[in-house]
């Protein structure tokens, strides 16, 4: 058995590249939509006090800040977890289930 | 289906393990976001101020310490029960 042909994924069961690309795009679209829904829910609570006749500039600015701070917070938590994982490697085991 | 050589199989296992770890890590971050966003971010400003950052750090650290404490306690109980 010659295993040299199994490099670059061709040996792992050839999938139509067009289909694969299509699936990747659709998956990404779905993830994006999920993120939009999640953020709308979070930021609505933070930024909308009493809905008025239109979206005022204060609420709009708040929404912009909300999305950006959400991204900043995610990054901050990611960094913090990476730091903690280095100093307390036991933790990652107790979290996995 | 062509059989994978030993080297390819090991490589595949390594890739799968790496992807699993990435997914697990992402899920952890998502979980922490749910917990700590509400507690620490009142009204989103132009940047993360130091008060918010401290709150987030505390949030993450406290959750980790709590998890370790509870895990440790359960381990004790299981140990005592087994003897």
Backbone of each chain as ProteinMPNN parsed JSONL, in Angstrom:
{"seq_chain_A": "XXXXXXXXXXXXXXXXXXXXXXXXXXXXXXXXXXXXXXXXXXXXXXXXXXXXXXXXXXXXXXXXXXXXXXXXXXXXXXXXXXXXXXXXXXXXXXXXX", "coords_chain_A": {"N_chain_A": [[0.855, -1.204, 0.0], [0.669, 2.036, -0.977], [1.28, 4.924, 0.628], [1.748, 7.459, -0.132], [0.032, 8.888, -1.694], [-1.846, 9.92, -0.082], [-1.519, 12.439, 0.863], [-2.214, 15.973, 1.289], [-4.942, 15.786, 1.712], [-6.326, 14.417, -0.251], [-6.38, 11.716, 0.08], [-8.146, 11.339, 2.092], [-10.733, 10.628, 1.464], [-12.105, 11.798, -1.228], [-13.671, 14.883, -1.656], [-16.005, 16.775, -3.459], [-14.656, 19.756, -4.52], [-16.12, 22.09, -5.039], [-18.513, 21.649, -3.708], [-17.544, 21.455, -1.134], [-16.611, 24.06, -0.749], [-19.01, 25.419, -0.933], [-20.353, 24.433, 1.341], [-18.658, 25.446, 3.334], [-19.04, 28.208, 3.019], [-21.793, 28.463, 3.566], [-21.857, 27.572, 6.209], [-20.334, 29.541, 7.436], [-21.986, 31.747, 6.971], [-24.158, 31.05, 8.553], [-22.991, 31.053, 11.092], [-22.354, 33.734, 11.318], [-24.891, 34.918, 11.289], [-25.929, 33.877, 13.66], [-24.252, 35.143, 15.475], [-24.969, 37.812, 15.037], [-27.623, 37.781, 15.96], [-27.22, 37.113, 18.642], [-25.713, 39.315, 19.538], [-27.48, 41.41, 19.034], [-29.451, 40.865, 20.888], [-28.004, 41.104, 23.334], [-27.054, 43.773, 23.22], [-29.321, 45.257, 22.871], [-30.514, 45.136, 25.394], [-28.63, 46.571, 26.86], [-28.543, 49.069, 25.682], [-31.027, 50.116, 24.851], [-33.316, 52.081, 26.335], [-36.042, 53.304, 26.577], [-38.045, 52.539, 23.948], [-38.311, 54.764, 21.27], [-39.839, 56.944, 18.781], [-38.003, 56.767, 16.747], [-34.697, 55.443, 16.075], [-32.516, 56.946, 18.11], [-29.557, 59.082, 18.029], [-27.981, 58.673, 20.227], [-28.579, 56.103, 21.157], [-27.753, 54.75, 18.916], [-24.983, 55.263, 18.863], [-24.36, 53.948, 21.189], [-24.89, 51.325, 20.453], [-22.874, 50.881, 18.583], [-20.615, 51.133, 20.235], [-21.196, 48.993, 21.908], [-20.961, 46.65, 20.292], [-18.244, 46.83, 19.608], [-17.006, 46.829, 22.151], [-17.812, 44.361, 22.997], [-16.343, 42.676, 21.362], [-13.791, 43.447, 22.226], [-13.97, 42.591, 24.881], [-14.259, 39.802, 24.581], [-11.766, 39.199, 23.512], [-10.159, 39.983, 25.635], [-10.935, 38.181, 27.66], [-10.144, 35.821, 26.446], [-7.343, 36.163, 26.37], [-6.857, 36.246, 29.114], [-7.657, 33.68, 29.921], [-5.77, 32.161, 28.543], [-3.45, 32.976, 29.847], [-4.028, 32.009, 32.422], [-4.2, 29.293, 31.92], [-1.581, 28.683, 31.471], [-0.447, 29.08, 33.963], [-1.994, 27.534, 35.62], [-2.344, 24.596, 34.84], [-3.953, 22.455, 35.535], [-6.542, 23.235, 35.458], [-7.706, 23.183, 32.871], [-8.205, 20.529, 32.513], [-10.145, 19.939, 34.408], [-12.238, 21.353, 33.447], [-12.986, 20.201, 31.089], [-15.424, 18.072, 29.81]], "CA_chain_A": [[0.0, 0.0, 0.0], [1.466, 3.251, -1.098], [0.56, 5.97, 1.367], [2.196, 8.793, -0.557], [-1.051, 9.609, -2.37], [-2.828, 10.403, 0.881], [-1.205, 13.791, 1.347], [-3.068, 17.095, 0.864], [-6.368, 15.548, 1.92], [-6.951, 13.645, -1.32], [-6.555, 10.35, 0.53], [-9.12, 11.266, 3.176], [-12.07, 10.57, 0.875], [-12.163, 13.007, -2.049], [-14.93, 15.603, -1.663], [-16.082, 17.752, -4.525], [-14.193, 21.039, -3.968], [-17.187, 23.084, -5.12], [-19.434, 21.356, -2.614], [-16.858, 21.8, 0.108], [-16.612, 25.515, -0.667], [-20.396, 25.81, -0.662], [-20.625, 24.125, 2.748], [-17.912, 26.401, 4.157], [-19.695, 29.517, 2.929], [-23.069, 28.396, 4.276], [-21.549, 27.473, 7.645], [-19.894, 30.852, 7.879], [-23.169, 32.613, 6.988], [-24.955, 30.672, 9.718], [-22.283, 31.531, 12.291], [-22.483, 35.185, 11.343], [-26.268, 35.23, 11.692], [-26.045, 33.568, 15.088], [-23.557, 36.209, 16.185], [-25.787, 39.024, 14.94], [-28.756, 37.617, 16.868], [-26.73, 37.163, 20.014], [-25.305, 40.677, 19.85], [-28.675, 42.255, 19.075], [-30.092, 40.617, 22.17], [-27.191, 41.682, 24.403], [-26.919, 45.224, 23.126], [-30.652, 45.827, 23.074], [-30.695, 45.303, 26.833], [-27.72, 47.59, 27.397], [-28.611, 50.38, 25.024], [-32.372, 50.642, 24.64], [-34.072, 52.338, 27.564], [-37.453, 53.283, 26.192], [-38.089, 52.695, 22.484], [-38.993, 55.978, 20.826], [-40.348, 56.885, 17.42], [-36.924, 56.313, 15.876], [-33.442, 55.127, 16.755], [-31.793, 58.208, 18.229], [-28.11, 58.98, 17.81], [-27.345, 58.19, 21.457], [-28.71, 54.646, 21.123], [-26.929, 54.258, 17.819], [-23.59, 55.288, 19.328], [-24.255, 52.886, 22.193], [-24.809, 50.038, 19.751], [-21.528, 50.774, 18.015], [-19.728, 50.822, 21.364], [-21.527, 47.664, 22.411], [-20.348, 45.631, 19.437], [-16.789, 46.912, 19.726], [-16.609, 46.404, 23.499], [-18.03, 42.918, 23.053], [-15.16, 42.066, 20.748], [-12.676, 43.685, 23.153], [-14.148, 41.73, 26.055], [-13.944, 38.428, 24.166], [-10.313, 39.109, 23.383], [-9.61, 40.099, 26.981], [-11.167, 36.913, 28.352], [-9.291, 34.835, 25.776], [-5.979, 36.361, 26.869], [-6.847, 35.898, 30.529], [-7.707, 32.221, 30.006], [-4.474, 31.652, 28.098], [-2.539, 33.214, 30.968], [-4.374, 31.101, 33.522], [-3.893, 27.929, 31.521], [-0.145, 28.486, 31.613], [-0.055, 29.006, 35.372], [-2.757, 26.496, 36.31], [-2.707, 23.647, 33.789], [-4.968, 21.512, 36.033], [-7.871, 23.771, 35.222], [-8.273, 22.777, 31.597], [-8.692, 19.158, 32.639], [-11.376, 19.884, 35.194], [-13.304, 21.987, 32.699], [-13.394, 19.365, 29.964], [-16.278, 16.934, 30.21]], "C_chain_A": [[0.881, 1.24, 0.0], [0.7, 4.39, -0.429], [0.922, 7.366, 0.905], [1.065, 9.58, -1.202], [-2.028, 10.21, -1.374], [-2.471, 11.774, 1.443], [-2.19, 14.787, 0.762], [-4.55, 16.751, 0.882], [-7.013, 14.695, 0.859], [-7.216, 12.223, -0.848], [-7.626, 10.215, 1.594], [-10.534, 11.214, 2.614], [-12.303, 11.83, 0.08], [-13.556, 13.602, -2.011], [-14.874, 16.615, -2.783], [-15.679, 19.122, -3.964], [-15.258, 22.119, -4.01], [-18.175, 22.906, -3.971], [-18.831, 21.758, -1.282], [-16.884, 23.318, 0.316], [-18.005, 26.02, -0.3], [-20.728, 25.607, 0.814], [-19.918, 25.114, 3.661], [-18.604, 27.756, 4.185], [-20.994, 29.518, 3.731], [-22.859, 28.333, 5.787], [-21.146, 28.83, 8.206], [-21.076, 31.823, 7.964], [-23.988, 32.336, 8.233], [-24.307, 31.195, 10.998], [-22.44, 33.036, 12.437], [-23.87, 35.586, 11.812], [-26.482, 34.977, 13.17], [-25.419, 34.674, 15.921], [-24.373, 37.489, 16.184], [-26.96, 38.937, 15.907], [-28.336, 37.759, 18.317], [-26.396, 38.593, 20.422], [-26.492, 41.61, 19.914], [-29.362, 42.109, 20.423], [-29.335, 41.299, 23.305], [-27.242, 43.196, 24.393], [-28.261, 45.935, 23.258], [-30.872, 46.111, 24.547], [-29.847, 46.431, 27.387], [-28.066, 48.983, 26.897], [-30.012, 50.964, 24.844], [-33.06, 50.847, 25.981], [-35.558, 52.274, 27.259], [-37.523, 53.508, 24.686], [-38.904, 53.919, 22.1], [-39.459, 55.833, 19.389], [-39.275, 56.505, 16.405], [-35.675, 56.068, 16.699], [-32.628, 56.416, 16.876], [-30.281, 57.985, 18.2], [-27.398, 58.441, 19.036], [-27.388, 56.663, 21.494], [-27.812, 54.055, 20.049], [-25.461, 54.2, 18.221], [-23.347, 54.176, 20.336], [-24.121, 51.531, 21.522], [-23.422, 49.82, 19.161], [-20.539, 50.395, 19.111], [-19.935, 49.399, 21.85], [-20.832, 46.578, 21.604], [-18.832, 45.631, 19.615], [-16.307, 46.441, 21.092], [-16.815, 44.901, 23.663], [-16.822, 42.181, 22.497], [-13.952, 42.235, 21.661], [-12.754, 42.744, 24.348], [-13.809, 40.287, 25.727], [-12.443, 38.237, 24.101], [-9.654, 39.133, 24.759], [-9.729, 38.784, 27.738], [-10.286, 35.821, 27.762], [-7.861, 34.929, 26.299], [-5.849, 35.903, 28.309], [-6.82, 34.379, 30.71], [-6.378, 31.6, 29.582], [-3.442, 31.798, 29.196], [-2.756, 32.19, 32.063], [-3.997, 29.67, 33.182], [-2.411, 27.642, 31.696], [0.236, 28.314, 33.074], [-0.797, 27.924, 36.131], [-3.217, 25.454, 35.302], [-3.773, 22.651, 34.219], [-6.361, 21.931, 35.607], [-8.499, 23.239, 33.954], [-8.803, 21.351, 31.666], [-10.023, 19.125, 33.368], [-12.535, 20.54, 34.477], [-13.836, 21.084, 31.604], [-14.254, 18.233, 30.461], [-17.077, 16.388, 29.041]], "O_chain_A": [[1.72, 1.438, 0.879], [-0.387, 4.767, -0.867], [0.459, 8.352, 1.479], [1.123, 10.808, -1.256], [-2.944, 10.933, -1.767], [-3.081, 12.215, 2.417], [-2.923, 14.461, -0.171], [-5.334, 17.355, 0.15], [-8.156, 14.275, 1.037], [-8.161, 11.583, -1.309], [-7.985, 9.099, 1.967], [-11.456, 11.723, 3.252], [-12.669, 12.853, 0.658], [-14.53, 12.908, -2.302], [-13.84, 17.235, -3.032], [-16.307, 19.6, -3.019], [-15.31, 22.973, -3.125], [-18.614, 23.873, -3.349], [-19.504, 22.322, -0.419], [-17.145, 23.797, 1.42], [-18.162, 26.92, 0.525], [-21.306, 26.482, 1.458], [-20.494, 25.575, 4.647], [-18.739, 28.375, 5.24], [-21.267, 30.454, 4.483], [-23.591, 28.963, 6.55], [-21.557, 29.217, 9.3], [-21.168, 32.619, 8.898], [-24.458, 33.261, 8.896], [-24.99, 31.716, 11.88], [-22.634, 33.548, 13.539], [-24.014, 36.488, 12.637], [-27.136, 35.763, 13.855], [-25.973, 35.092, 16.938], [-24.463, 38.176, 17.202], [-27.265, 39.908, 16.6], [-28.995, 38.427, 19.114], [-26.751, 39.033, 21.515], [-26.525, 42.511, 20.753], [-29.797, 43.09, 21.025], [-29.931, 41.985, 24.136], [-27.448, 43.828, 25.43], [-28.324, 47.08, 23.705], [-31.354, 47.182, 24.917], [-30.281, 47.164, 28.275], [-27.896, 49.966, 27.619], [-30.163, 52.177, 24.7], [-33.351, 49.879, 26.683], [-36.245, 51.322, 27.63], [-37.105, 54.558, 24.199], [-40.039, 54.091, 22.544], [-39.472, 54.731, 18.842], [-39.585, 55.985, 15.333], [-35.604, 56.438, 17.871], [-32.11, 56.923, 15.881], [-29.797, 56.86, 18.328], [-26.339, 57.825, 18.922], [-26.396, 56.007, 21.812], [-27.193, 53.008, 20.238], [-24.776, 53.213, 17.955], [-22.29, 53.544, 20.349], [-23.339, 50.687, 21.96], [-22.868, 48.723, 19.23], [-19.737, 49.474, 18.956], [-18.979, 48.688, 22.164], [-20.191, 45.691, 22.167], [-18.213, 44.576, 19.756], [-15.307, 45.73, 21.183], [-16.069, 44.246, 24.392], [-16.344, 41.204, 23.073], [-13.179, 41.297, 21.857], [-11.75, 42.174, 24.776], [-13.14, 39.615, 26.513], [-11.912, 37.234, 24.579], [-8.706, 38.391, 25.014], [-8.779, 38.324, 28.37], [-9.744, 34.991, 28.493], [-7.242, 33.918, 26.629], [-4.87, 35.258, 28.685], [-6.07, 33.853, 31.532], [-5.916, 30.632, 30.187], [-2.658, 30.886, 29.456], [-1.812, 31.582, 32.568], [-3.532, 28.921, 34.041], [-2.017, 26.522, 32.022], [1.117, 27.521, 33.406], [-0.318, 27.439, 37.156], [-4.394, 25.439, 34.943], [-4.436, 22.056, 33.369], [-7.247, 21.098, 35.42], [-9.677, 22.882, 33.94], [-9.746, 21.003, 30.955], [-10.925, 18.375, 32.994], [-13.691, 20.324, 34.84], [-15.003, 21.184, 31.226], [-13.893, 17.519, 31.397], [-17.84, 15.436, 29.206]]}, "seq_chain_B": "XXXXXXXXXXXXXXXXXXXXXXXXXXXXXXXXXXXXXXXXXXXXXXXXXXXXXXXXXXXXXXXXXXXXXXXXXXXXXXXXXXX", "coords_chain_B": {"N_chain_B": [[-12.025, 2.144, 0.348], [-8.994, 3.746, 0.818], [-6.507, 2.599, 3.012], [-5.18, 4.374, 5.791], [-1.793, 5.187, 6.275], [0.404, 4.539, 9.078], [1.691, 6.905, 9.893], [0.094, 8.879, 8.697], [-2.3, 8.4, 10.01], [-1.638, 9.055, 12.632], [-1.094, 11.733, 12.283], [-3.614, 12.632, 11.517], [-5.056, 12.114, 13.865], [-3.789, 13.918, 15.52], [-4.503, 16.337, 14.33], [-7.292, 16.278, 14.667], [-7.454, 16.282, 17.454], [-6.335, 18.8, 17.975], [-8.226, 20.488, 16.761], [-10.433, 19.868, 18.32], [-9.594, 20.834, 20.769], [-9.427, 23.541, 20.197], [-12.119, 24.102, 19.696], [-13.201, 23.557, 22.184], [-11.951, 25.489, 23.735], [-12.957, 27.821, 22.58], [-15.63, 27.478, 23.27], [-15.401, 27.729, 26.018], [-14.603, 30.415, 26.267], [-16.879, 31.643, 25.242], [-18.725, 30.864, 27.194], [-17.697, 32.177, 29.46], [-18.033, 34.775, 28.582], [-20.829, 35.006, 28.62], [-21.287, 34.858, 31.382], [-19.762, 36.984, 32.472], [-20.134, 39.35, 31.022], [-22.627, 40.555, 31.625], [-22.242, 41.111, 34.334], [-20.07, 42.823, 34.429], [-19.983, 44.794, 32.42], [-21.603, 47.693, 32.192], [-22.703, 50.108, 30.815], [-21.792, 50.199, 27.542], [-18.783, 51.794, 26.649], [-16.416, 54.003, 25.025], [-14.125, 52.607, 25.143], [-12.628, 49.746, 26.793], [-12.6, 50.402, 30.059], [-10.395, 50.694, 32.954], [-11.707, 49.848, 35.214], [-13.675, 48.121, 34.292], [-12.03, 46.189, 33.12], [-10.707, 45.181, 35.371], [-12.875, 44.09, 36.707], [-13.613, 42.09, 34.884], [-11.322, 40.472, 34.955], [-11.416, 39.634, 37.627], [-13.824, 38.275, 37.529], [-13.306, 36.1, 35.772], [-11.156, 34.869, 37.16], [-12.335, 34.255, 39.677], [-14.338, 32.486, 38.924], [-12.822, 30.391, 37.943], [-11.355, 29.656, 40.252], [-13.492, 28.852, 41.866], [-14.479, 26.67, 40.413], [-12.275, 24.943, 40.591], [-12.199, 24.58, 43.365], [-14.656, 23.307, 43.874], [-14.404, 21.031, 42.3], [-12.223, 19.854, 43.567], [-13.337, 19.317, 46.068], [-15.327, 17.449, 45.408], [-13.691, 15.407, 44.526], [-12.475, 14.696, 46.914], [-14.714, 13.707, 48.314], [-15.435, 11.528, 46.72], [-13.159, 9.989, 47.027], [-13.198, 9.396, 49.78], [-15.544, 7.957, 49.868], [-14.864, 5.718, 48.446], [-13.236, 4.253, 50.086]], "CA_chain_B": [[-11.348, 3.302, 0.911], [-7.584, 3.436, 1.043], [-6.153, 2.638, 4.438], [-4.186, 5.38, 6.124], [-0.57, 4.67, 6.872], [0.51, 4.875, 10.506], [2.067, 8.317, 10.033], [-1.072, 9.687, 8.359], [-3.297, 8.232, 11.062], [-1.163, 9.839, 13.785], [-1.273, 13.134, 11.922], [-5.048, 12.891, 11.574], [-5.431, 12.175, 15.282], [-3.246, 15.167, 16.057], [-5.337, 17.422, 13.81], [-8.6, 16.205, 15.314], [-7.263, 16.72, 18.845], [-6.112, 20.241, 17.948], [-9.502, 21.13, 16.466], [-11.289, 19.691, 19.496], [-9.13, 21.752, 21.805], [-9.824, 24.882, 19.761], [-13.564, 24.218, 19.881], [-13.43, 23.584, 23.623], [-11.497, 26.788, 24.2], [-13.942, 28.796, 22.106], [-16.829, 27.296, 24.089], [-15.084, 28.295, 27.33], [-14.641, 31.871, 26.143], [-18.289, 31.985, 25.081], [-19.331, 30.677, 28.503], [-17.26, 33.283, 30.307], [-18.676, 35.992, 28.09], [-22.199, 35.029, 29.136], [-21.255, 35.129, 32.817], [-19.095, 38.205, 32.907], [-20.599, 40.546, 30.294], [-23.684, 41.208, 32.392], [-21.761, 41.59, 35.627], [-18.98, 43.797, 34.388], [-20.178, 45.876, 31.457], [-22.911, 48.314, 32.418], [-23.032, 50.753, 29.556], [-20.571, 50.148, 26.722], [-18.199, 53.099, 26.351], [-15.547, 54.077, 23.854], [-13.101, 51.579, 25.275], [-12.73, 49.025, 28.059], [-11.842, 51.14, 31.066], [-9.667, 49.815, 33.88], [-12.642, 49.264, 36.169], [-14.275, 46.975, 33.61], [-11.009, 45.155, 32.952], [-10.514, 44.541, 36.675], [-14.061, 43.282, 36.957], [-13.524, 40.898, 34.025], [-10.267, 39.614, 35.5], [-11.951, 39.019, 38.841], [-14.879, 37.346, 37.127], [-12.667, 34.895, 35.253], [-10.384, 34.221, 38.227], [-13.237, 33.698, 40.685], [-15.01, 31.315, 38.367], [-11.824, 29.315, 37.877], [-11.106, 29.205, 41.624], [-14.688, 28.148, 42.321], [-14.502, 25.37, 39.746], [-11.218, 24.112, 41.183], [-12.586, 24.238, 44.736], [-15.744, 22.332, 43.839], [-13.831, 19.797, 41.764], [-11.414, 19.278, 44.627], [-14.239, 18.815, 47.114], [-15.933, 16.227, 44.888], [-12.647, 14.373, 44.515], [-12.365, 14.243, 48.309], [-15.89, 12.909, 48.672], [-15.339, 10.248, 46.012], [-12.063, 9.235, 47.65], [-13.65, 8.874, 51.076], [-16.579, 6.964, 49.602], [-14.268, 4.508, 47.884], [-12.453, 3.498, 51.087]], "C_chain_B": [[-9.912, 2.928, 1.246], [-7.284, 3.531, 2.532], [-5.107, 3.705, 4.667], [-2.959, 4.697, 6.682], [-0.506, 5.125, 8.321], [0.783, 6.353, 10.712], [0.869, 9.212, 9.764], [-2.119, 9.606, 9.46], [-2.924, 9.064, 12.287], [-1.387, 11.321, 13.533], [-2.742, 13.526, 12.02], [-5.521, 13.023, 13.017], [-4.98, 13.483, 15.902], [-4.115, 16.343, 15.618], [-6.682, 17.462, 14.511], [-8.499, 16.709, 16.752], [-7.088, 18.233, 18.914], [-7.42, 20.981, 17.709], [-10.442, 21.03, 17.654], [-10.906, 20.672, 20.586], [-9.536, 23.184, 21.481], [-11.302, 25.099, 20.039], [-13.891, 24.341, 21.365], [-13.071, 24.942, 24.19], [-12.488, 27.871, 23.811], [-15.209, 28.708, 22.938], [-16.609, 27.888, 25.477], [-15.186, 29.807, 27.296], [-16.088, 32.338, 26.053], [-19.013, 31.927, 26.419], [-18.976, 31.827, 29.438], [-17.903, 34.593, 29.887], [-20.081, 36.115, 28.661], [-22.22, 35.424, 30.602], [-20.843, 36.567, 33.111], [-19.562, 39.475, 32.197], [-21.63, 41.296, 31.113], [-23.158, 41.829, 33.669], [-20.842, 42.799, 35.509], [-19.186, 44.985, 33.446], [-21.555, 46.462, 31.661], [-23.371, 48.989, 31.137], [-21.758, 50.801, 28.707], [-20.067, 51.54, 26.376], [-17.306, 53.021, 25.135], [-14.401, 53.089, 23.937], [-13.339, 50.868, 26.602], [-11.918, 49.795, 29.089], [-11.27, 50.164, 32.105], [-10.601, 49.149, 34.875], [-13.286, 48.015, 35.572], [-13.272, 45.839, 33.478], [-10.767, 44.428, 34.271], [-11.673, 43.614, 37.0], [-14.018, 41.991, 36.144], [-12.474, 39.939, 34.551], [-10.767, 38.879, 36.727], [-12.976, 37.96, 38.491], [-14.278, 36.027, 36.664], [-11.958, 34.136, 36.37], [-11.285, 33.554, 39.253], [-13.923, 32.446, 40.178], [-14.061, 30.127, 38.338], [-11.562, 28.754, 39.272], [-12.282, 28.397, 42.164], [-14.738, 26.749, 41.721], [-13.473, 24.432, 40.358], [-11.616, 23.652, 42.576], [-13.641, 23.147, 44.75], [-15.239, 20.992, 43.322], [-13.025, 19.079, 42.832], [-12.265, 18.642, 45.705], [-14.88, 17.496, 46.679], [-14.929, 15.085, 44.891], [-12.463, 13.807, 45.903], [-13.503, 13.288, 48.661], [-15.801, 11.528, 48.029], [-14.27, 9.367, 46.657], [-12.514, 8.597, 48.948], [-14.666, 7.769, 50.869], [-16.008, 5.653, 49.125], [-13.538, 3.666, 48.909], [-13.264, 2.767, 52.087]], "O_chain_B": [[-9.659, 1.907, 1.885], [-7.755, 4.439, 3.218], [-4.237, 3.917, 3.822], [-3.059, 3.749, 7.461], [-1.27, 5.993, 8.742], [0.193, 6.987, 11.587], [0.634, 10.181, 10.486], [-2.749, 10.605, 9.805], [-3.781, 9.698, 12.903], [-1.803, 12.067, 14.419], [-3.084, 14.593, 12.53], [-6.287, 13.926, 13.351], [-5.694, 14.083, 16.706], [-4.427, 17.229, 16.413], [-7.161, 18.526, 14.903], [-9.352, 17.468, 17.213], [-7.63, 18.879, 19.81], [-7.701, 21.982, 18.368], [-11.163, 21.978, 17.968], [-11.763, 21.265, 21.242], [-9.935, 23.945, 22.363], [-11.698, 26.145, 20.552], [-14.751, 25.131, 21.756], [-13.794, 25.486, 25.025], [-12.82, 28.738, 24.62], [-15.804, 29.731, 23.279], [-17.521, 28.482, 26.051], [-15.781, 30.416, 28.185], [-16.478, 33.308, 26.704], [-19.808, 32.808, 26.748], [-19.84, 32.381, 30.119], [-18.27, 35.417, 30.724], [-20.483, 37.182, 29.126], [-23.057, 36.221, 31.027], [-21.486, 37.269, 33.892], [-19.395, 40.571, 32.732], [-21.537, 42.511, 31.285], [-23.561, 42.928, 34.051], [-20.834, 43.68, 36.369], [-18.622, 46.058, 33.662], [-22.562, 45.825, 31.351], [-24.291, 48.525, 30.463], [-20.757, 51.385, 29.123], [-20.822, 52.372, 25.873], [-17.414, 52.105, 24.319], [-13.776, 52.767, 22.927], [-14.135, 51.314, 27.428], [-10.691, 49.839, 29.009], [-11.613, 48.982, 32.129], [-10.344, 48.035, 35.332], [-13.427, 46.991, 36.241], [-13.607, 44.674, 33.693], [-10.636, 43.204, 34.293], [-11.483, 42.505, 37.498], [-14.348, 40.921, 36.656], [-12.7, 38.73, 34.593], [-10.578, 37.671, 36.866], [-12.996, 36.88, 39.082], [-14.695, 34.959, 37.112], [-12.126, 32.925, 36.517], [-11.034, 32.418, 39.656], [-14.073, 31.466, 40.908], [-14.441, 29.003, 38.664], [-11.547, 27.539, 39.466], [-12.093, 27.383, 42.836], [-15.003, 25.77, 42.418], [-13.763, 23.263, 40.613], [-11.407, 22.495, 42.94], [-13.555, 22.19, 45.519], [-15.605, 19.94, 43.846], [-13.122, 17.862, 42.991], [-11.953, 17.557, 46.198], [-14.971, 16.55, 47.461], [-15.265, 13.945, 45.214], [-12.313, 12.598, 46.074], [-13.287, 12.215, 49.224], [-16.048, 10.506, 48.669], [-14.452, 8.159, 46.811], [-12.256, 7.42, 49.2], [-14.666, 6.769, 51.586], [-16.586, 4.593, 49.364], [-13.244, 2.498, 48.655], [-12.711, 2.105, 52.966]]}, "name": "protein", "num_of_chains": 2, "seq": "XXXXXXXXXXXXXXXXXXXXXXXXXXXXXXXXXXXXXXXXXXXXXXXXXXXXXXXXXXXXXXXXXXXXXXXXXXXXXXXXXXXXXXXXXXXXXXXXXXXXXXXXXXXXXXXXXXXXXXXXXXXXXXXXXXXXXXXXXXXXXXXXXXXXXXXXXXXXXXXXXXXXXXXXXXXXXXXXXXXX"}
